[in-house]
Amino acid sequence: MEQEITFGTKLLNGFLSLTVITLVGILLTVVVCLILWAVGVF
């Protein structure tokens, strides 16, 4: 049972990590676009 719990926890942690990385990437992209827009690139 412990191995199953460990595997499930690793799977969940991996999924959460990917989700966080994706959200941070989107957030950074939006911030960079806003900065470029404020500077007048677009």
C-alpha positions as CSV (number, residue, x, y, z in Angstrom):
1,M,0.0,0.0,0.0
2,E,2.8,2.4,0.8
3,Q,4.3,2.0,-2.7
4,E,0.9,2.9,-4.3
5,I,0.5,5.9,-2.0
6,T,4.1,7.0,-2.9
7,F,3.5,6.6,-6.6
8,G,0.2,8.5,-6.4
9,T,1.9,11.3,-4.5
10,K,4.7,11.5,-7.0
11,L,2.2,11.5,-9.9
12,L,0.2,14.3,-8.1
13,N,3.3,16.3,-7.3
14,G,4.5,16.0,-10.9
15,F,1.1,17.1,-12.3
16,L,1.0,20.1,-9.9
17,S,4.5,21.0,-10.8
18,L,3.6,21.0,-14.5
19,T,0.5,23.1,-13.8
20,V,2.4,25.6,-11.7
21,I,5.2,25.9,-14.4
22,T,2.5,26.4,-17.1
23,L,0.7,29.1,-15.1
24,V,4.0,30.9,-14.2
25,G,5.0,30.8,-17.9
26,I,1.7,32.3,-19.0
27,L,1.9,34.9,-16.3
28,L,5.4,35.9,-17.3
29,T,4.4,36.1,-21.0
30,V,1.5,38.4,-20.1
31,V,3.7,40.6,-18.0
32,V,6.3,40.8,-20.7
33,C,3.7,41.7,-23.3
34,L,2.2,44.4,-21.0
35,I,5.7,45.9,-20.5
36,L,6.5,45.9,-24.2
37,W,3.0,47.4,-24.9
38,A,3.6,50.1,-22.2
39,V,7.0,50.9,-23.7
40,G,5.4,51.2,-27.2
41,V,6.8,48.2,-29.0
42,F,3.4,47.1,-30.1
